[in-house]
Every structure is written in C-alpha cells, then in structure tokens.
Amino acid sequence: MADRVTYQQWLESAEKVQSIAADTSLELWQKAHRVNEAYAGLALEGLRSKHRHKLLAAFGKVNAVFARYTLNSFDEYEKITESDLKEIIKIVSSLAPPRLK
C-alpha cells in the first residue's frame, strides 16, 4: 500500500537534489556526494512496487559507477572522474516522483 507521506518525502528529496545540482557554489564532487544524501532515510516500503523498483534500479546504476573506485571518505569523491560525477548527478536528478494527487 502506498503511503502519501513517503511520496511527499520523495518529492522533497527530489527538490533538494535539483537545488544541489543547480548550486554553483559547490564543486562537482560535492554535488555528487550531496545528491545521494538527499535520499537517505526515504522509506522505500511506503512506495508502490513500480516506484520502489525505479529508485532501486537508479541507485544500482549509481553503485555501478562507484564500484569503479575505492572511496573511504567524503573527500575521496575528488578522485572520481568528471564524467562519472556528472553521470551520478544525472541519474539521481532523474528520480522525480509522480505528481501527488
């Protein structure tokens, strides 16, 4: 059963991601780190199955990018190539929820 509160949290996370991605004061590696944090704590069990799978598939793609690197701390995001950082941001930015009714 879908939970309206969870969908509202998803919307807030997506809006936060858009804000982070547009923030010109942040370095690209900082944006890549922060867009992932925007979804921390989202209760996936409150989403419909198809939406849960959408999010899990997207974060699987992000994890595939991270798998190319050994990162032990936030600062090590600087080791990630620019193209991979942009890919991470693009994937996470594409996770807008459906409109709330």
KAZI-V48793 format. One record per backbone hydrogen bond with DSSP energy under -1.0 kcal/mol. CO is the residue of the C=O (numbers start at 0). NH is the residue of the N-H. If there is no record, write none. Layout:
((CO,NH) (CO,NH))
//
This chain:
((2,6) (3,7) (4,8) (5,9) (6,10) (7,11) (8,12) (9,13) (10,14) (11,15) (12,16) (13,17) (14,18) (15,19) (16,20) (17,21) (19,22) (22,25) (26,30) (27,31) (28,32) (29,33) (30,34) (32,36) (33,37) (35,38) (36,39) (38,41) (41,43) (42,45) (43,46) (45,2) (47,51) (48,52) (49,53) (50,54) (51,55) (52,56) (53,57) (54,58) (55,59) (56,60) (57,61) (58,62) (59,63) (60,64) (61,65) (62,66) (64,67) (65,68) (72,75) (73,76) (74,77) (75,78) (76,79) (80,84) (81,85) (82,86) (83,87) (84,88) (85,89) (86,90) (87,91) (88,92) (89,93) (91,94))
//
